[in-house]
Amino acid sequence: QSVLTQPPSVSGAPGQRVTISCTGSSSNIGAGYDVQWYQQLPGTAPKLLIYGNINRPSGVPDRFSGSKSGTSASLAITGLQAEDEAEYYCQSYDSSLSGSIFGGGTKLTVL
Amino acid sequence: QVQLQESGPGLVKPSETLSLTCTVSGDSIGSGSHYWGWIRQPPGKGLQWIGGIYYSGATNYNPSLKSRVTISVDTSKNQFSLKLSSVTAADTAVYYCARRVIVVANSPYFDYWGQGTLVTVSS
């Protein structure tokens, strides 16, 4: 069971907007630690999508955006495209574990 | 362009030690500008942070694996390594090495990943 909780799956039609939530606790997100998001296409390594809650690395489309509030964070994807179909993971730091933690992952299906 | 490449046996027997090496190119471990880490992913499951190391040899490990994990670094070869002892079938996973960005007083993250290597624990 992951320390960060994500919905197992979300779906949306091409062009639509979807959001993926990531819920933590007072020892991680709620303690002020930043949240990152990774995209994992089938059979490939995870790719950094969002860092520091809201920042996109160079090359990541601005269709992807992140936010954080309290003990939760969210990833929003607008203008859904077929190529967005992937597994998405949130990640943060936990002071109780003194280490990095991941969410369980959310499978995005583009209908 | 930073690249990481995992190498090591793809099959390990139960109770033995899993050993993997990550070779880094496009960045120098010895520069001290980043940490370096290992993450694993059991088949069909999510990601689990294993541990990390700095060029100085300072390490930190996931508490759930700490008793069995050793991570070491060889700056002369620009490599870092993972050893996981007393493995069982539950340790079967794709093992990734990654560059870990240091964020002062906040959550580090992983900006470059290796392609991953599947290690199966079976007799």
Interface residues (C-beta under 8 A of the other chain):
Chain A: S2 G32 Y33 D34 V35 Q36 Y38 T44 A45 P46 K47 L48 Y51 G52 P57 Y89 Q91 S92 Y93 L97 S98 G99 S100 I101 F102 G103 G104 G105
Chain B: G37 G46 L47 Q48 W49 G51 G52 N60 Y61 N62 P63 Y96 R100 V101 V103 N106 S107 P108 Y109 F110 D111 W113 G114 Q115 G116
